[in-house]
């Protein structure tokens, strides 16, 4: 009986040691294996294919958010709603006009209380110093709202207002460096990006500056187009998928969407 107990004890010790060894080996692989960066493949209807290498070492949460949205199918069917030659193209808004934010259910399963969300800005001005990626030609970065133009006390809310909208540079623009969360770069298909940047729009920034509502260009439904650089036929993102090479980048950290309308009402004591 004693011999049997001794054998069981020895086997238990061996199993524990094996388990510890397996865990340690997993950690060893994690910290010693050189995994390639994730690569996004974007198919744009009637334009072609774009490959984008993502940089989790520069902006880990931003990359995790983009991967979660892309691989859930969020971007499929959305458009590039703002295109400016020799600057950038912007897309990824579910509302199609630059005003929308994604919802928690777009990146998580079994959400009890669904709501729109934003992510913290991973760039130098927001105190995130590891992201030194420049806004050079081909770089992809997160669009956000600049609430600081309304009041300096709102600057931080603007820094943390990115959600799903992104833009891709068609020209080096140093004025954006450190102020927006750049997180990857186009490796194939810059010709596609350039074609999108040069689509026909209703009007450019310096046109209709002081125009009245009735003088603004009208869309196909007869509605005034209030935003410059709006394509007459917005390029459609057929799909975006990201190859992660087996790495799980996790669920992104999120923050609540800032309600600017409520803030304005509070300033004027509107109930």
Buried (B, 14 or more C-beta within 10 A) or exposed (E): EEEEEEEEEEEEEEEEEEEEEEEEEEEEEEEEEEEEBBBBBBBBEEBBEBBBBBBBEBBBBBBBBBBBBBBBEBBBEBBBBBBBBEBBBBBBBBEBBBEBBBBBBBBBEEEEEEEBBBBBBBBBEBEBEEBEBBBBBBBBBBBBBEBBEBEEEBBBBBBBBBBBBBBBBBBEBEEBBBBBBBBBBBBBBBEBBBBBBBBEBBBEEEEBEEEEEEEBBEEEEEEBBEBBBBBEEBBBBBBBBBBBEEBEBEBBEBBEBBEBEEBEEEEEEEE
